[in-house]
Amino acid sequence: MEPSTGLIAVPPGRVMLSDRRTQRTWGVEVAPFELAVCPVTREQYEGVAGDRRPAHSVSWLDAVRYCNELSRREGLAPAYRVDGEDVSWDRSADGYRLPTEAEWEHACRAGTDGPRYGPLDEIAWYRGNSGERPHSVGELRPNAYGLYDLLGNVWEWCWELYDPEVYGSYRVLRGGGWFDEHWSCRASVRRRSHPTLRIDDVGFRLARSAGA
């Protein structure tokens, strides 16, 4: 049976984030929220009927606009105010949004404290098993929260700026992709990209604030 494309409740918790480049570690309290079971698919994003591969070549700004469009379509308040490349987040809105990176890592770990929530070949499409191509979402094992493809298949955009003092407007990517070696497919790995760039192994996953 194919997994649902809906959202599930993620419980609150605390997560320790780390950045290998700067050797920095910091803790974040995560409130309860909702996260999509799978990344947004090509069927959802592009209207390609039956195509359950993750949407890719999606810029951060594309993802933000999709969140707002889907929110309006479903009668929800858009989470983002977009003025060109300037985006602000209305945290009181009940619409769809991107997860924060703390939310993403907390959801990915699902109560585990190792680099992955299971054996890599059983949970992720990466260079060692993907045939160097994306695969339909939900084909491998989910984590304990019932979330699929958090590692591998496509990198996923998060809300935050990566390091504004050094990289300006670059946003955070998480999770590793189908073309990456095993060391990139770990819960703690951070990557960055410019919010306007469209890259063939980058997609996104929907979130909503709890109680919204």
Legacy VTK file of the C-alpha trace (Angstrom):
# vtk DataFile Version 3.0
C-alpha trace
ASCII
DATASET POLYDATA
POINTS 212 float
0.000 0.000 0.000
1.352 3.415 -0.938
1.917 5.818 1.961
-0.393 8.769 2.395
0.617 12.105 0.919
-0.893 13.904 3.921
0.656 15.395 7.042
1.190 13.712 10.398
1.634 15.141 13.876
5.224 15.345 15.133
5.559 15.549 18.922
7.545 18.286 20.677
11.135 17.763 21.748
14.640 19.159 21.887
17.244 18.671 19.180
20.969 19.453 19.053
22.011 20.968 15.747
25.619 21.020 14.596
27.637 22.499 11.746
30.781 20.693 10.699
32.209 23.731 8.889
32.158 25.978 11.955
32.309 23.213 14.608
29.321 24.901 16.242
26.609 23.028 18.186
23.371 24.501 19.503
20.184 23.195 21.074
16.656 24.067 19.930
13.291 23.364 21.552
10.798 22.136 18.961
7.066 22.702 19.478
4.570 20.157 18.120
3.902 20.601 14.402
2.740 18.686 11.334
5.003 17.384 8.570
4.210 15.713 5.260
4.676 11.956 5.159
6.649 12.286 1.891
8.342 15.022 -0.127
6.110 16.894 -2.575
5.834 14.739 -5.705
5.909 15.650 -9.368
2.239 14.714 -9.529
1.444 17.285 -6.828
3.817 20.003 -8.010
3.709 19.687 -11.799
0.457 17.809 -12.325
2.214 14.806 -13.908
-0.456 12.171 -13.305
0.811 9.130 -11.410
4.384 10.432 -11.079
5.298 9.846 -7.433
8.938 10.801 -7.848
9.819 13.841 -5.744
9.494 17.222 -7.390
13.003 18.495 -8.129
14.769 21.488 -9.620
12.613 23.543 -7.243
14.173 26.723 -5.864
13.549 27.870 -2.306
11.405 30.705 -3.658
9.484 28.230 -5.848
8.783 26.132 -2.744
7.607 29.167 -0.741
5.256 30.216 -3.536
3.869 26.671 -3.814
3.158 26.632 -0.073
1.182 29.862 -0.411
-0.638 28.693 -3.548
-1.681 25.420 -1.920
-2.792 27.265 1.205
-5.036 29.578 -0.837
-6.426 26.624 -2.789
-7.453 24.955 0.471
-8.821 28.102 2.105
-5.927 28.526 4.533
-4.032 31.704 5.398
-0.719 31.821 3.478
2.273 31.544 5.788
4.544 33.783 3.734
4.546 37.382 2.600
6.562 37.498 -0.620
7.928 40.703 -2.140
10.299 39.704 -4.931
13.048 37.786 -3.150
12.129 39.237 0.251
10.090 36.694 2.224
8.708 36.977 5.750
6.919 34.251 7.722
3.608 34.972 9.451
3.844 32.476 12.299
0.174 32.941 13.180
-0.991 31.712 9.754
-2.547 28.263 9.410
-1.229 27.620 5.894
1.482 25.355 4.558
5.128 26.227 5.031
8.632 24.800 4.973
9.911 23.165 8.159
12.577 24.881 10.206
15.805 22.931 10.205
15.316 22.068 13.878
11.861 20.704 13.058
13.314 18.789 10.126
16.100 17.158 12.154
13.818 16.404 15.099
11.340 14.726 12.743
14.107 12.873 10.905
15.618 11.440 14.079
12.217 10.324 15.438
13.669 9.674 18.871
16.965 8.153 17.665
20.375 9.681 18.401
22.577 8.099 15.717
23.412 9.435 12.258
20.382 7.689 10.697
17.043 6.253 11.792
17.826 2.877 10.178
20.232 1.018 7.843
20.904 3.355 4.914
20.004 0.902 2.136
16.638 0.256 3.780
15.608 3.894 4.254
17.269 6.067 1.580
17.958 6.336 -2.143
21.577 7.484 -2.465
24.419 6.954 -4.933
25.031 3.406 -3.714
21.554 2.103 -4.570
19.664 4.694 -6.635
21.071 3.984 -10.090
21.840 7.721 -10.015
18.188 8.717 -10.446
15.282 9.715 -8.187
12.720 7.110 -7.144
9.043 7.199 -6.242
8.476 8.367 -2.684
7.483 5.903 -0.001
9.177 2.805 -1.461
11.615 2.314 1.422
11.178 2.043 5.192
9.722 5.001 7.129
11.066 6.204 10.451
9.280 5.699 13.781
7.016 8.708 13.134
5.863 7.244 9.800
7.863 9.679 7.633
9.449 8.492 4.380
12.471 9.625 2.368
13.790 12.137 4.887
17.241 10.864 3.972
18.156 10.418 0.324
16.094 10.854 -2.858
16.143 14.691 -2.820
17.594 17.323 -0.532
14.844 19.297 1.198
14.640 23.063 1.677
14.219 24.427 5.200
13.169 27.913 6.263
16.431 29.234 7.717
19.290 31.230 6.327
22.395 29.033 6.402
24.948 31.555 7.705
23.984 35.113 6.725
27.283 36.693 7.789
29.230 34.464 5.392
26.716 33.274 2.780
24.130 36.063 2.711
20.713 34.861 1.511
21.662 31.166 1.101
19.073 28.848 2.684
19.473 25.510 4.462
19.114 22.142 2.730
18.781 18.854 4.619
18.689 15.107 4.020
20.974 14.183 1.135
19.917 13.115 -2.349
19.969 10.308 -4.885
23.393 11.357 -6.226
25.110 11.718 -2.836
27.561 9.412 -1.114
26.505 7.800 2.161
28.172 10.414 4.370
25.817 13.146 3.112
22.719 11.124 4.035
22.766 11.722 7.785
20.321 13.476 10.087
22.832 16.174 11.079
24.250 17.161 7.671
23.630 20.756 6.547
24.018 22.033 3.003
23.240 25.442 1.505
22.099 26.964 -1.766
20.945 30.303 -3.131
17.150 30.691 -2.856
16.741 31.229 -6.618
18.728 28.206 -7.785
16.995 25.128 -9.202
19.073 21.962 -8.704
18.156 18.515 -10.011
18.438 16.758 -6.637
16.651 19.381 -4.528
12.956 19.324 -3.564
10.898 20.092 -0.472
8.363 18.828 2.055
5.324 20.596 3.491
4.831 21.507 7.155
2.114 23.253 9.180
2.124 24.648 12.668
0.210 22.527 15.210
-3.257 23.744 16.008
-3.258 25.977 12.946
LINES 1 213
212 0 1 2 3 4 5 6 7 8 9 10 11 12 13 14 15 16 17 18 19 20 21 22 23 24 25 26 27 28 29 30 31 32 33 34 35 36 37 38 39 40 41 42 43 44 45 46 47 48 49 50 51 52 53 54 55 56 57 58 59 60 61 62 63 64 65 66 67 68 69 70 71 72 73 74 75 76 77 78 79 80 81 82 83 84 85 86 87 88 89 90 91 92 93 94 95 96 97 98 99 100 101 102 103 104 105 106 107 108 109 110 111 112 113 114 115 116 117 118 119 120 121 122 123 124 125 126 127 128 129 130 131 132 133 134 135 136 137 138 139 140 141 142 143 144 145 146 147 148 149 150 151 152 153 154 155 156 157 158 159 160 161 162 163 164 165 166 167 168 169 170 171 172 173 174 175 176 177 178 179 180 181 182 183 184 185 186 187 188 189 190 191 192 193 194 195 196 197 198 199 200 201 202 203 204 205 206 207 208 209 210 211
